[in-house]
Amino acid sequence: LLVCYGLPESVMDDCGEKFADLVPMRVRQDSIQSNVADFLQHQASKSKGRRKLVEIDGTISGMDVSDQLAASSGSDIDMATADADYNEALGRFMRNEIAYDEFMEMTGGVGLNEEAADFDDSVVDEELEETDVAMKSSRSHRYLDSASANETFDDDEMEDEEEAGPSTSGFVSIMRPLGSVPVHSSPRGVKAELSRILVAANNGEEIDEDRLLGIPIELRNSGPPPEQLSGRNVMFKSGSSALPQRSKLSKTLDALLGQANVIYAKGQTKEALTMLLEVIRQEPRNPDAYRLVSDIYKELNQSHKCLQYGLLAAHLNSRTPAEEWVELGNLARRLQRIEEAAACYGRAIKVEPSNWKHYEKRIETLDEIGLRPVAMKTRLMAAQNIDHSSAKVDFDWFESLIKTVAEYYIQLNDEEKAIMALEAFVLRSREFGRKVDSQHHTLVGMWVARQRFEDAAKSIFALCPGITALDEKGKFAMEIKFNNAGYTVTPFPPKKVHRFVVGDTLSSVLLIRLIVCFIRLGRKDLVPTLVDKLFEREIVLADEPLYVDIARAYQAVDCTPHAQKYVEHLLARHCFAECADVWFLYGQLLSARKKLEEAAGAYERVLDIQPSHVDARINLSTVQQKLGMAEKAFETLRDYDLDAGSSLPDERLLIRQAEFLSQRQRTDQFVRCVRMLLTPHFYVVHQNVSVIKRRVTAGTGKTAVAFCNGLRAAAFNSVHGSALEKFVKRLGAIAAGEDRPPSEMTATQLHDYAFKLLEILLSQERYQDALHVCCYAYLQPTICKTQKTMETFHNLLMFCAMKAHYWPLAFEYLRWFHMASLNNHSLLVPADRDLLFTRIFNAMNHVFCHSQNVSYHRYVMRALARMPGNIALQMISGNNSLITGAYRHALGS
């Protein structure tokens, strides 16, 4: 410290004796250098009094264990030599004679350069296995965990002096190989992590319950197999080779465990703990040692340590019963470690999923600490899994529980969880004999909408008594079994069905849903019989739209002939003869089968019934254009707003429509028409994302370098999530899937239409829309082919970004422009060069005043390195530092 403050050596010599006996300072968080020095000195002083372990003569119960205890019972000469070398290296480092990396090399540690190299390797290699990633990511946290564990252990030492029982301060060095197992003497250390856990839960992230239990990262995998727990000779993998586990090691550890029990019975607690911790050091996945340590701490009334070792023992034993987890949860709850109690009850639920008491305790603890998402998930699991007869609960209790869960997930707009809650309600209603037909209809409809056709069909067969599938022998074609968690239907779909028995209790809605499910599952052979049963019934007006879903299902699986035949069957009925949706679908099917004249007649019939049907008008104009009736096709579209349609008219018709609207000065309709005209061309940007990274100039095969890729990437990101992007993706995908003639528009025509659209949007102060059009035009491959059409939108990027307040794109443009100016400033007159850079720096400062990002500040620092002494850059750097709170750097700038 004296060297750091620049005091002369004489002062150090005079004051050396006074500072020699001072207790090392605690590790601080405000200085990296003081952290390293203080921590190493702190560890050195602690290690002097902690290396005395129990003296063992090398035999236990008549068995030689000297080989196994060599690590902890080395000679005093070796330890003294190691201490001397370590202290000498530490002294040189404290006197600033050697660097930190050299000190770590001398003492066998990891230097800063090696840590940085490890970090870089972990960033570059993105295809590592998950286990490797977890180990590398935990490496940097392990030292902090060790420090926190040591501080906690120091507090435990002070408490142990007042408690009855031996001190365990000598066992810290043995426990360090476990990755510093956290042993909290109070709930303070646990509550420090609770805020991060609550944030993760509120963000919808999965909570790592091993972390809640305090399980070290090294022990978070599944425990050892039962063969290893029983001490048998098993094979285990080490690196890439498999090595046989020596039976001598198992016998030695069993002897240590037995000897620990014997000497503990004699009252030698310290010696017993030493042996048990030695077992843990050599075999950290053996749950017996943890359980014995937990029992010892329980008798010593050290509840927190008893709980921690008990949790480790239960975690490592895959056969831990639910009662033991509940007991640990109750202990954690008494110690006010509520989150660990909740995790214990969760483990008990996994062992006994039908026991309601485990759910009840877990829900109470989760509500107590505010983990509402996890509590609702537990409630949902309870509604699905518990046995109502053993839990002695009625239907009203289930209804209240499921209603609470459903309302919560509906508020979160989590449709998947809401469906699960509704399914649980339907199943529980069946158990109690309650009729919930409307809820079942809703559930099946939601499943079909989410394309879960198998689940929907299974529920109809399982929960509806009005339908049965029989084989040729008159037996059931499917077997249905019920349990607390739901039901099983096997085999499904049924292999062979001779006939269906459909009763009047099965509604037409569910029968239609079943037909749709079979079609989408590829079992069209099961449909004709059900369709015949459907048309035997009287058609209800409210069910008419559902009948069309059968034809759409055929259309979705490319069974156009079946769909056409079914629609013709519908049109033969009086109730569907005047239905616009049926006629429109009929026209689509005829168009797909190349029957254009009949398709045009179907679309005309739709417009007679419903003149405002936009899609029918668009499709009719397209068919007329293919039939050579161009004028008639134009008349079909003229004076109609086509923006609400779900398809795109022919490009030639849109061009004529745009010219017509421009002449009549119908600006709003012109904007919508030109947007539809440019949509297929803008969609090419999403089809070939590589155009963002590489662009070819006209007439050459070389990659253009005039415009940076970072600017193009920023332009692409600026349209992400916009209304125009959704419009382009929706209609562009439809146009790309259709059999449309290739576009005849040139780069100049695309440039003119896009520029005209951009000009109108800017005049209307629709800056966001103008920015999106400008970015799409800037990225469009056809426009990029010529430098002239490209430069127009490139020069408008910054203007549109500033007007739309999209600062990332504005910064990328300024960064590109600044670099281009630096590379070509020698071509400018000094006065013009100064004026140019003044304008660039003013624009940068304008962006930085509205938006702050660490990448901005880093670029300014790099620019300062290239232009040292630049006053404008110094001011910008100072402003950035002032905004971010780096006041010392701001003052220096």
N, C-alpha and C positions, 0 to 999 in steps of 0.2 A: 504493500500500500504506500509506503514511504517513497519507493521508486516511482510509483504512478504519479504521486504529487510533486515529484521533482526535488525532494529534500536531499541535502548532501549526505555523503556516506558517514561523516562524523556524527551527524545527528542520529543516524541509524545505529552507529556503534554505541552511542551514549544511551540510547533508548532500547537497545536490543534485549537487555535483561528484563526490562519491564514488560515487554510484549511477549516474552518467551513463554510465560505460563498462562497466557490468556486462553480461554476456551474458544475453540474455532467458531467463527460466525456461522449462522444458519444460511442455507442456500438461498440466495436472493434471486428475484426474477427480472431485475432491471439491468443486469450486465452479464454478458456471455463470459467474459474473462473471469469476473469474480465468481460466477457460478462454477466454472471448472476448478479454480483454485480452492475455493472454500469447500466444495464437495469432496475433492480428493483429500484435503487435509482432514475434513470431518471423518471420512471413511478410514483414514490412516490411524487417527486417534482411537476410533471405536474398535478397530481390529486388534489393537494391542491387548485389550482385556477380554476379547471374545474368542480367542483361539484355544482356550483351555477346555477341552472336552473331558468326558469321563474316561479315566484310564482303564483300558480293557487289556487283559493279558493275551488276547488273540484266540481264546477259546470260549465258547458258550455252550453249555450243556454237553461238554465233551467233544464239540465239533470245532475244527480249525476254521476261523473266519478272518484270519489276518489279511488274506488277499483282498477280501471285500471291503475291509476297513482301512486299507492303505491310504486312501485319499484323506481320511479324517484323522489318522493317527500317525502322521509322518514324524520323522526325527526332528528333534529340536534344532539340530545343526542346520538342516535344510531350511527350516522356517526362519532361523536367525539370518542365514545368508540372503534369503529372499527378502526379509525385512530390510536388511542393510542396503541391498541394491535398490529396492523400491524407495526407501527414504532418501538415498542419494539422488535418484532421479527426480523425486519430488522437490528436494531442496534446490536443485539446479533450475527446475521449472519455476519455482516461486521467486528465484532471484533473476528471472528473465534471461538466463543463460542459454536456454534451449526453447524452441518453439513447442507449441502444443502437439503438433503432429509427431515431432521427434520424441517427445515425452511418451506419447501413446505407443510409438514403435518400440521404445525401450522397455515398456512395461507390458507389452503384449496386447494393447487395446486397439481400437479402431479410430483412425484419424479422421479429420474433417474432410480431407480429399476423398478418402475411401467411402465415407458416408455419402458425399455428393455423387460419387461414381455409382454407388448402389442405387441412389435415388434416380439418377439419369437412366440407368438400365431398366428400372422398374417402369419408367415413363415410356421409354422407347418400345419395350416388348409388350405389346398389347394382347398377345395370344397366350399368356401364361395361364396355367390352370388356376382355379379359384383358390385352392388350398395354398399354392405358392404365393398368390397375391395377398391372401390374408396374413401369411407369415411375414412377408416383406413390409406390409403396411403397419404391422404391429411392432416392427423392430424399433422404429423411432419413438414409440410410446413406452417401450419397456423400461427405459431408463427413468422416465418421469414416474412410472408406476413404482419403481424401486425406491426412488426418493420419497414419494408419498408414503409408501409402506414403512420405510425406516423412520420417518417422522412420527407416524402412528405408533410404531413400536417403542420409540423413545417415550411417548406419553404413557404407554403401557408399563414401562419400567417404573415410572414414578408411582403408578397405581399399584403395581405388584408389591412395592415395599410396604404399603399400608395394608394389603390384603393378606389373609392367612394362606400360606402355600408358598412354594419355592419360586424364585425368580427365573424367567425364561430368556433373560437377555443374551445368554450365550448361544442361542439357537438361531439367531438371525442369519449367520453365515451359512448354516445348513439349509435354511429355507430359500436362500436366494436362487439356487438352481431351478426352483419351481416357477420362476418368473415373478417373484414377490407376491405370494398369495396374500390378498388383502385381508387383514384381520382388524376390523373396526372395533375400537373400544367404546364407541358411542355412535349414535345415528348421524353425527355431523358429516362424516365422510360419505355416507349414503345419500344424504339430502343434497350434497353438492352435485351429484349426478342427476338428481331428479328433474331439474329444469330441462336438461337436454333430452331426457326421456319423454317429458311432456311435450316438448316441441316436436319430436319425431312422431309421437302418437297423433298430435293435432294435425300434422302434415299428411296423415294417412300412411305413414311408413310402418313397416313391420318392426316390432320391438324384439330385440334379442334378449330372450329371457335368461340365457346363460350369463349375459352381462348383468342382468338384475340379480342373479344369484351370486355374483362375484366370482364366477368360475374363470380361472386364468385362461388365456388364449391357448396355451399348450395343452390344456385338458378339455377343451370344448368339443372335441370329437367324441364319438361314442366310446363308451368304456370298453374294457377288455372283454373278450369272449368268456363264456362260462368255464371253458377248459382252463384258461389262464387263471381265473379266480380260484379254481380248485387246486392250483399248484401243479398241474400236469406239465409234462414236457411237450411244448407246442412250438410251432414255427412262427417267427415274426420277421417282417421285412425291415431291413436297414439299408437305406439308399436304394440301389438297384438289385441287390442280391438278397437272398433269403438265408438267414442263419438260424441254426437250431438253438433254442434257449437252453442254457445249461441247467440241468436238474440240480447241480450243486448250488447255483444261485437261489433257486426256489427253496431248497432245504435250508440254506443259510438264513434267508429272510424269515422263513417260518420259525427257525430257532430264535432269531432276534425278537419276533413277535411274542413267542412263548416266554422268553427270558424277561421281556418287558412286563408281561403280566405278573410274573413271579416277583420281580423286584418292586413293582408297584404295590403288590399286596404286602410287602414288607415295609412299606412307607417310604421307599426311595423314589420319590416322584421325579426328581430332576434326572436321575439316571434312566428311568423308564421313558421319559420324554425324549431323552437323547437317542435312545435306541430306536424309538418309533420314528423320529425325524430322519434318522439314518436310513431306515427302511423306505421312507417316502423319497429321500434323495436318490436312492438307487432304483427304486421302482415307483415312480410317481403316479402310476395308474392302478395301484393296488388299493382298493377301498377299505380293506381291513385295518390298515394302519391309521387312516384318517378317522375311522370309526372309534378306534381305541383312544386316539388323542382327544376326540370329542367327548368320550365318556370321562376321561380324566379331568378335562376342564369343567365338565358338568359337576363332578364331585367337588371341585375346587371353587364352585360358585362363580366361575368366569363365563357368563352366559354368552357373551358376544363371540368369544373364541370357540366355545362349544358349538354354537350355531354355524360358524363358518366352516369348521372342519366336518361337521355333520352334513352340511350341504355338499361339500366335496365328496364325501363318502357316498351319499345318495346319488349324486350325479354319475359317479364312476361305475356304479353297480346298475346294470340294465334291468335287474330283477328287483329293484327297490319297491316294496309294496306301497299301496296308496296310504295306508295307515301311517307309515313312517314319514311320507311327504306331508301329511296333515299335521303330524306332531311337530315337524320342523316349521311348518307355517304358523302354527299356534305360538311356538317359541319366538319366531321373528315378530309376530304381532305384539306379543308382550313386551318386546324390546323396542317397539315403535319403528321397526324396519318393515314398513307396510308393503313396499314394492317387492321385497324379497318374499314376504308372506304370500302375496298374490301369485308370484311365480311358482312357489311351492304348491299352492292349491291347483295351479294349472297343470303341474306334473301329475298330481293326484287324479285330475280329470282324464289325462291320457291313459292312466292305468285302469281307472274305473269310470268309463264315460257315461254310465247310466245312473250314477249315484248323485242325487240332487244336492246333498249336503256340500259336496265339493264346489259345485257351481255357486251355491248360495254364499259360501265364505269368500270365494274369489270375487264375486260381484260386489260384495260389501267392501272388500279391501280396495278394489279398483275405483269404486265410487269415492272412497275416502281420500285417495291421492289424486283424484281428478282425471284419471285415464278413462274418459267416457267412451272413446272409440273401442277400446279393448273390452270394456264392460258390456257394451252393446253386442260385440261379437260373442262374448261369453253367454249372454242371454239367448242369442240366436242358437248357439250350440246346445244350450239347455233345452230349448223348445224342440230341437231336432232329436235329441238323444235320450233324455231321461225316461225312465219307466214310471208312468203315472200311477200305477197300482202300488208299487213299493214306495213312491214318494208321497202317496196319499194326497194328491192335488186334484181339483175338479176342473171342469172345462172353463169356468169363469177365470180361474187363475191363468190358464194357458192363454185365453183370449186377451187378458190384460197384458201379459208378458209380450206376446207377439205384436200386439197393437203398439206398444211402446217402441219395440225394435223397428217395426215397419215405418212408423212416423219419423223416426230418427233418420233412417236411410232414404226416405223420400225427400226429406229436407236437404240431405247431402246430394241428392240426385244420383244416388248409387243404385242403379236399376238392378244390378246383379244381386246385391244383398236384399233388396226389396222383394225380388222374385223368390229368393230362398225363404224369407219370412212368410210370404204368402203360401208357399208350398207347405211349410210346416203347419200353418193354420188349417189348410185343407186336410192334411193328413190327421191332425189331432181331432178335427171335427168328425172325420169318419170314425175314429176310435170311440168317440162319445155318442155316435149316432145322430149327429146334427147335419142338417141339409145346408150345403153351401154351394149351390149350383152356380150362382152368379160369380162367386170368387173363383170357382174352378174354371169357368169360361174365361175370366180375365187372365188367369194363370196360363191357360193353354194359348190364348192369343198373344201373350207376351213372349212365350217360348217360340211360337211360330215367327213372330216379328224379329226375334234374335236368331232365327234359323236353327233353333234347337229342335229339329223335327222329331228326332228319336225320343227325347224326353216328353214332348207333347203327346205323341202317339202312345207311349207306354202309360202315361197317366190316364188317358181315355180308357184303355183296356183295364187298368187296375182299379180305378175309382168309379167307373160308370157301370152299373149292373145291366145296362140295356144292350150290350154288345158282347158277342162271344164268337171266337174263331174255332171252327171244327175241322178235323181232317177227314180223310175218306172213311175211316172206321167210326166216325161219330164221336171221337175223343177230342179233348181240348188240344188245340194246336200250340198253346203256350201255357207255361206254368207260372202262376203268380204267387209270390210269398211276401208277407208283410213282417216288418219289425219296427222297433222304435224309431230308427233313423229313416224309414221309408219303405220301399218295396223293391222287389226284383221281378222282372218279366223275362223269361227264357223259354225258347230261343226268340230273339227279336232282331230283325223282322222274322216272322214265322217262315219256315222253309216251304211248306205246302199247306194251302188252305183250300179245303173242298167247298166250303160255304161259310157265310157269315150269318149269324142269327142277330138281327137288329130289332130291338123292341121299341115301343113307343116312348119309353122313358128316356131314351137317348135323343137329345135335341138335334135339330137339323144343323145348328151351328157347329156342334162337336163332330157330327158326321162329315161336314164339309172340311173341317180342320183335319180330320183323319185322312180323308182322300188326298188333301194337299200334302200331308206328311209322307204318305206312301209314294206319291209321284216324285217328291224331292229326294226321297231315299232310294230311288231307282227301282221301285217295285210296282211298275205300271200294271203288272199282271194281276195284282190284287184290287185294282180300281174298278173295272167294269161292273162287278157285282154290287159294289157299294154305290156307284152312280145310278144303277137301276133302282136300288132301294131309295135313293134320294129323290128321284123324279116320281116315285110312287106317292110321295107326300105332297100335300098342298103347299105352295110357295107363299111364304109370309112376306109382306112388303118390306119389313125391316131387315130381312135376310137376303134380299135381292143382290146387294153389292158383293156379298160373300160368294155367290155362285160364280162370279167372274174370276175369283181367285183360282179356281180350278184350271181355267184356261190359261191364266198367267203362269201357273205352276208348270203346265205343259210347255209353255213358251220358254220358261227359264231353263228347262233341260233340253232344249232344241228338239222337241217333239211337235213340230209345227203341224203336220197332218192331223195328229190327234187333237191338237188345240183347235184347228179349223173345224173339224167334225163336231167337236163339243159346242163351239160357238154357234154353228149352224143349227144345232139342236136347241140351243137357247133362243135363237131368233125365231124359231118356229112356234114358240109359245107367245101368247098375246102379251104377257106382262113384260117381256123383254123386247118386243118389236119396236118400241119407241124409246129405247135406252141408248143414249149417246155413247156411254162408255163401252157397251157391247159392240156397237157399230165401229167405233174407233179401233178397238182391238181386232175386229174382223178385217179392217183395212190394213192394219199392220201385218197380220198373218198373210193376207193376199200379196202384199208388197214383198214379203220375205220369200214367197213362192213365185215371184216374178210375174204375177197376174196383175199388171199395172192398170188396165182399163177397169177391171172389177174393183181394184183397190180405190181408184179415183171415184167410182160410184159410191163406195162405202163412205169415203170421207165427205163427199157431197151430202150424203144422207145425214152425217153427223152435224154438218153446218146448217142443214135444214131444221134439225131438232134443236141445236144449240149454236147460234151464230157466233157467240163469243168464245168458242173452243179454239184456242190459239194453236195448240199442237196439231189439230186436224187441218187448220188452214195452212200451216207450214208444210205438213206432209203432203197435202193436196197440191200445193205449188211445186213441190219437188217432183211429184209424179207427173204433173203436167209438163214440167221442164224436160223430163226424160222422154215424154211422148212427143216432144217437138212443139208444144203449144206455149211458146215463150210469152206472148202477149197476154194470154189468158192466165198464165202463172203470175205475171206481174200484177194484173188486175186483182188476183186473189189476195195478194199481200198489201196492196196499196191502201193507205189511210188506216192501217191497223197497227196497233202497238204489239210488237212481237217479243218484247223483253220478258214477259211472263211465261214464255214457252219453255218446254223441256227438250227442245231439239233446235237445230240450226237449219235455216233455209239454204237453198243453193247459193253459192257465192255470187254467181252472175245476177241473181235476183236481188241480193243485198246491195250490190253495186248500183243497180238501177234504182233501188229504193233510196239509197243514200243521195244519189243525184237529184231525185225527185224532191226529197225533203229539204235538200240544200237550196234548191230553187225556190221552194215555197217558204224558206226561212223558218222552218219548224225545228228550232234548235234542239229542244229536249229529245224529240223523236230522232233527230239526226245523230245525237250522241249515243243513244241506245242502239241505233242501227249500225253505226261504225264500230261500236264495241263488239257487237255480234260478228261483224265482218272480220275484225282482227283477232277474234278469239282462237280460231284454229292455228293461226300463225304464232300467237303468244303461247299456245299450248306446246309448241315445239321446244320451248325453253325448258319445260318440265320433262319432256320426253328424252332430251339429250342434255343432261346436266353438265356433260364434259365441255360444252361450249363455253361454260363460265371460266374454265381453266385454260382453254386453248382456242385461239382464233386464227383463221387463215385469211390473208389479204387477197384481194381480187387479182387473178391472173398469176399468182405465185403459189408455191407450196410451202413457203416458210412461215413460221409462227410470228405473228406480229408482236412487237415489243413496245409499241407506242403507249399502250394503256395497260396498267398493272392489273394482275389478277385479283389483288386485294380489293380494288375498287369494284370490279365486277361481282365479286362475292358479296360485298356490302350492298350492292344494288339488288342482288337476288334475295338477300335477307330482308330487305326493306319491304318487299311485297308479301312476305310470309304472314299468313293469317288475315290478310286483307279481304274485303268483299270481292274485289276484282279477281284475286287468286282463286277464291271459291267458285266464282262464276266461270273462270277460264278452265279450271279443272273439271267442273261438272259438264259443261257443254263441249269442251274440247275433247274429253274422253269419248263422248257420244259420237262426235263427228269423226274421230279417229277410227272408231269401230264400224262405221258405216262404209258402204261402197260408194264413195264420193269421187268425182273426177278430180285429177290433180289441179292445184291452183295455177292460174295463169297470171297472177299479179307479180310485177317486177319489184325490185328493191325501191325504185323511185316511187312507185304507187303506194307501197306500204309506208314509206317515209311521209308522203304527202297526207295520207289519211291519218296516221298517228300524230303528225304535227298539227293538223287541223283540229283533231280531237283535243290535243293538249292545249292549244290556243283557246278553245272555248272553255275548257275547265278552269284555266287560269283567269279568264275574264269573269267567270262566275265565282271566283275565289274558292273553288273546291280544290285546295292545294294538296290534300291527301290523295285524292283521285288522280290529280295531275302527276304527282310523284310516281305513283304506281304505273301509269301509262308510260311515263318517261323511262322508267327502269326496264319495263318489258321491251320497249322499242330499242333501248340500248343493248339489250341482251339477245335480241332476235337475230338468228344466224343470217337470214337473207339480207337484212339491213346492214349487218356487219361486213358483208362482202365488199362493199365499196366504202372508201374512206370519206367520201363526201356525205353520204347519208349517215354514217356513223358519228361524225363530228357534231352534227346538229344536236343529238340527244346527249352526247358526252358533255358538251358545253352547257347544257341545260340542267345537268344533274345537281350541281351545287345550288343553283337558284331554286330549284324545286325542293331540295332538301332543306334549305334555309326557310322557305316559306311554309313548309309542312312541319317544321321543327323536328326533323329527323336528324339528330346530330351525329350519330355514328357514320352515316353516309357523307355528311358534310366534312367530317374530320378526315375520312379516307380520301376524299377528293383533294382537300388541302394538303394532305401528306404527299399525295402523288404530285400535285402541282409544285410543291416546294422542292421535292427531289428533282423534278424535271427542270426547274429553274436553276438549281444548283449545278446541274450537269451542263447547262447551256448558258450560264450567266456571262461567260467570256464573250459571247456574241453580241451582248447588249452594251449600249453606251452607259457609262457610270451613273449618270443622272437617271436614266430609265431603269437601270438595275436597282438603284436605291428606292425609287418609287414603287417598283414591282414588289420588292421584299417588304416594304412598309405595308402595302395593301395585304400581302399574304399574312403578315403577323397580326394585323388588325382583325382580319377574318378569323384567324386562329383564336385570338383572345375572345372574340364574340362567341365562338363555339364553346370555349372553355368556361365562359361565364354562365352558359346555360346547361352544360353537361360536364360531368367529371368522370374520368375513368383512369385507372392506373396505366393503361397503355398510352394515354395521351401524355402523361407526365414522363414516361420512359422515352417517348419519342423526342420530347423537348430536350431531355438530358442528352440524348444521342446527337441531336442537332447542335447543342452547345459544344459538344466535343469536336464537331466538324467546323463550327464557327465560333471559336473562343472569343470572348469579349463582346459579343453581340448584345447590345443594350436591350433590344426588344425581346430577345429570347430570355435574357435574365429577368426581365419584368414578368414575362409569362410564367417562368419557372417559379418566381416568388409568389405570384398570385395562386398558382396551383398548390404550392406548399401551404399557403395561408388558408386556403379553403379546406384542405385535408387535415389541418391541425399540426403540420410540421413547422412550428413557429421558428425554431432555431435555423432550419434550412431557409425559411422565408426571409429571415433577417440577414442571413449571409448572402442570399441572392440580391 
